[in-house]
Amino acid sequence: MVLVSVFATVTLVLGKITLTPATEKGTKTSVDLPEAVPVEGWQARSTAALKDQDLDKPSYVEGREYQYINGSAVLDVQARYFSGTNGNVPEFIKTYFPSLAKDTMTKDIWEVRAFEQSGSVLLASDTEVLHLSSCINPYGGSTVSARAYKQNRNFQDIRYRLVPWLLGENLKDERCLWTHMSVISTDAQQKKTPEEMSILIENAWSSWYKWWTVQILEMEK
C-alpha cells in the first residue's frame, strides 16, 4: 500500500513536470507597498514612493522610502520589491546606491552578520552613517548573497510550496523585499556611540523583518 502511494505521488510529480510549461522569470506584477510600516521604538516621520521604477529592471516592481525618528537618531529605510531575482544584495547596492558602493565596497568594510530569528544582513559604517542591507525572502531567513537566496529556494520553497505547485503555481517563489536601512545621529551634543547606533539599527531591523515576513506571503506573487 505504501509503495502504491509513493508510486502515485512520483507519477503525479513527473506528470506535472512534463505538462506544465516554463514561466518567464522576472515578470512584473502590480504591488502597492504600504504607506505605513510600524517599527518598534521609532516614530514614523514621512514616506514616499521611490522614483526609480523606470529603471530597466524587468523584475523590479515597486519601491518606497520610509523615515523614522528616535530621539536624535533618524532612520531611513528604502524598500524595493522584486518579483523575480537572484537575491544578490551587493549588486543591488551597486545599482541603486552607486556612490555608497564606490565609497564602501572598495574599502571592504561591509560585514555579514547572522541573526537567529531573521537571517543574514550586510552592515557597514560610512563616516557617521550606519547601513544595513538584506533581502527578505518569502520562505526562509533573510539573505545577502545569491548563493544563500538560491539555497532558500531549493530547500524552503520545495518544503512549503509542493501543494501549490501541483495546483498550478510556480514551485519556486523568487520574490524579494530588498531592504536598505541607514541610521544617523543628528544632534552633535547627544551623539550616540557606534555601539548604540548598532543596537538601534539591529532592533529596527528585527521589528521590520518580523512585520514583513507575514506581509510578503500575503502580497500578490
C-alpha positions as MATLAB code, in Angstrom:
seq = 'MVLVSVFATVTLVLGKITLTPATEKGTKTSVDLPEAVPVEGWQARSTAALKDQDLDKPSYVEGREYQYINGSAVLDVQARYFSGTNGNVPEFIKTYFPSLAKDTMTKDIWEVRAFEQSGSVLLASDTEVLHLSSCINPYGGSTVSARAYKQNRNFQDIRYRLVPWLLGENLKDERCLWTHMSVISTDAQQKKTPEEMSILIENAWSSWYKWWTVQILEMEK';
ca = [
       0.000    0.000    0.000;
       2.852    2.363    0.850;
       4.596    1.553   -2.435;
       1.399    2.307   -4.352;
       1.095    5.678   -2.625;
       4.722    6.561   -3.330;
       4.373    5.484   -6.968;
       1.241    7.605   -7.372;
       2.978   10.652   -5.913;
       6.033   10.237   -8.138;
       3.810    9.752  -11.194;
       1.856   12.898  -10.356;
       5.013   14.960   -9.913;
       6.559   13.664  -13.141;
       3.339   14.394  -14.962;
       3.353   17.905  -13.565;
       6.925   18.460  -14.769;
       6.031   17.190  -18.243;
       2.797   19.095  -18.726;
       3.493   22.422  -17.051;
       5.092   24.979  -19.390;
       8.003   27.037  -18.129;
       7.127   30.522  -16.958;
       9.170   33.612  -17.592;
      11.338   34.658  -14.682;
      11.096   38.240  -13.540;
       7.601   39.031  -14.854;
       6.310   42.244  -13.314;
       3.228   42.200  -11.123;
       1.303   45.087   -9.633;
       2.053   45.614   -5.949;
       1.457   48.641   -3.755;
       3.831   48.838   -0.818;
       2.036   50.139    2.293;
       2.399   53.777    3.262;
       2.752   52.871    6.931;
       5.036   50.179    8.331;
       5.415   50.129   12.130;
       8.923   49.908   13.561;
       9.050   49.298   17.293;
      10.707   52.128   19.217;
      10.573   54.541   16.273;
       8.122   57.275   15.311;
       7.158   57.462   11.636;
       8.011   60.840   10.101;
       7.415   60.539    6.344;
       7.004   58.155    3.429;
       7.146   58.469   -0.356;
       7.264   56.276   -3.434;
      10.750   55.875   -4.870;
      11.273   57.423   -8.299;
      13.491   54.728   -9.803;
      10.756   52.416  -11.117;
      11.646   53.441  -14.674;
      14.992   51.629  -14.461;
      15.264   48.806  -16.960;
      14.921   46.047  -14.403;
      12.267   43.526  -15.522;
      11.836   42.093  -12.039;
      11.652   45.419  -10.157;
       8.045   46.156   -9.280;
       7.738   48.833   -6.613;
       9.830   50.895   -4.213;
       9.066   53.105   -1.222;
      11.096   55.138    1.250;
      10.242   55.483    4.933;
      11.737   57.782    7.558;
      11.537   57.393   11.339;
      12.900   59.266   14.348;
      14.031   58.103   17.778;
      15.319   60.994   19.850;
      18.307   62.415   17.978;
      18.525   59.394   15.666;
      16.996   59.336   12.189;
      16.269   56.055   10.421;
      15.839   55.965    6.641;
      14.504   52.790    5.048;
      14.289   52.092    1.335;
      12.272   49.014    0.402;
      12.236   47.599   -3.127;
      10.026   44.697   -4.131;
      11.277   42.307   -6.818;
       9.047   39.705   -8.477;
      11.949   37.560   -9.675;
      15.560   37.922   -8.624;
      18.746   36.121   -7.673;
      18.873   37.981   -4.343;
      22.376   39.405   -4.806;
      22.366   42.301   -2.327;
      25.855   43.675   -3.176;
      24.710   44.008   -6.795;
      21.554   45.794   -5.636;
      23.702   48.271   -3.720;
      25.905   48.886   -6.767;
      22.832   49.530   -8.926;
      20.722   51.689   -6.625;
      23.405   53.241   -4.378;
      26.380   53.638   -6.733;
      28.053   56.365   -4.663;
      27.749   54.330   -1.478;
      29.092   51.242   -3.244;
      32.058   53.180   -4.595;
      32.888   54.654   -1.190;
      32.467   51.492    0.867;
      32.940   48.328   -1.173;
      36.465   49.213   -2.250;
      37.341   49.548    1.444;
      35.903   46.123    2.237;
      34.019   47.404    5.283;
      30.770   45.523    4.713;
      30.251   42.790    7.291;
      27.867   39.841    7.050;
      26.036   39.350   10.314;
      23.650   36.479   11.030;
      20.690   36.668   13.412;
      18.918   33.565   14.669;
      15.421   34.982   14.212;
      15.805   36.881   10.944;
      18.711   35.530    8.901;
      21.666   37.427    7.453;
      22.285   41.124    6.808;
      25.099   43.298    5.495;
      26.340   46.018    7.851;
      28.694   48.910    7.100;
      29.630   52.217    8.683;
      30.118   55.073    6.210;
      31.557   58.041    8.181;
      28.747   58.784   10.671;
      26.062   56.717    8.930;
      25.421   53.058    9.711;
      23.938   50.948    6.903;
      22.080   47.633    6.972;
      21.002   45.795    3.824;
      19.246   42.467    3.270;
      16.779   40.562    1.106;
      13.618   39.388    2.893;
      12.631   36.010    1.408;
       9.071   34.666    1.252;
      10.351   31.413    2.762;
      13.487   31.024    4.855;
      15.522   33.687    6.620;
      16.770   36.887    5.025;
      19.806   36.586    2.755;
      22.539   38.768    1.277;
      24.151   36.514   -1.342;
      22.815   34.895   -4.499;
      24.002   31.521   -3.217;
      22.095   31.754    0.081;
      19.000   33.019   -1.731;
      19.157   30.048   -4.122;
      19.522   27.652   -1.193;
      16.316   29.028    0.315;
      14.521   28.499   -2.988;
      15.840   24.959   -3.361;
      15.088   23.837    0.189;
      12.450   26.120    1.720;
      10.207   26.582   -1.330;
      10.144   22.871   -2.108;
       9.263   22.219    1.519;
       6.338   24.663    1.661;
       5.157   25.033   -1.936;
       4.778   21.487   -3.261;
       0.967   21.511   -2.981;
       0.556   24.990   -4.573;
       2.892   23.828   -7.335;
       0.739   20.769   -8.012;
      -2.230   23.156   -8.225;
      -0.587   25.230  -10.939;
       1.643   27.769   -9.188;
       5.395   28.095   -9.671;
       7.397   25.806   -7.425;
       9.955   28.477   -6.553;
       8.848   31.811   -5.123;
      11.596   34.082   -6.461;
      10.419   37.283   -4.829;
      12.437   39.527   -2.546;
      11.781   42.623   -0.491;
      15.195   44.216   -0.523;
      15.524   46.476    2.499;
      18.258   49.063    2.896;
      18.383   50.898    6.229;
      20.585   53.782    7.313;
      20.707   55.468   10.697;
      22.418   58.700   11.714;
      22.555   60.801   14.874;
      21.609   64.414   14.123;
      22.468   66.043   17.461;
      26.203   66.622   17.924;
      25.719   67.258   21.648;
      23.869   63.971   22.111;
      25.883   61.966   19.629;
      25.416   58.245   20.018;
      28.297   55.807   20.204;
      28.852   53.259   17.403;
      27.613   50.553   19.767;
      24.401   52.483   20.449;
      23.882   53.068   16.725;
      24.379   49.368   16.046;
      21.793   48.414   18.655;
      19.334   50.935   17.202;
      19.561   49.665   13.637;
      19.570   45.990   14.630;
      16.438   46.440   16.755;
      14.775   48.386   13.947;
      15.647   45.592   11.513;
      14.246   42.942   13.856;
      10.910   44.764   14.088;
      10.812   45.490   10.349;
      11.623   41.886    9.438;
       9.024   40.438   11.801;
       6.294   42.609   10.267;
       7.266   41.896    6.664;
       7.611   38.120    6.933;
       3.833   37.985    7.357;
       3.039   40.658    4.766;
       5.173   39.290    1.926;
       3.323   35.975    1.964;
       0.029   37.829    1.528;
       1.229   40.006   -1.342;
       0.486   39.045   -4.921;
       3.044   36.670   -6.390;
];
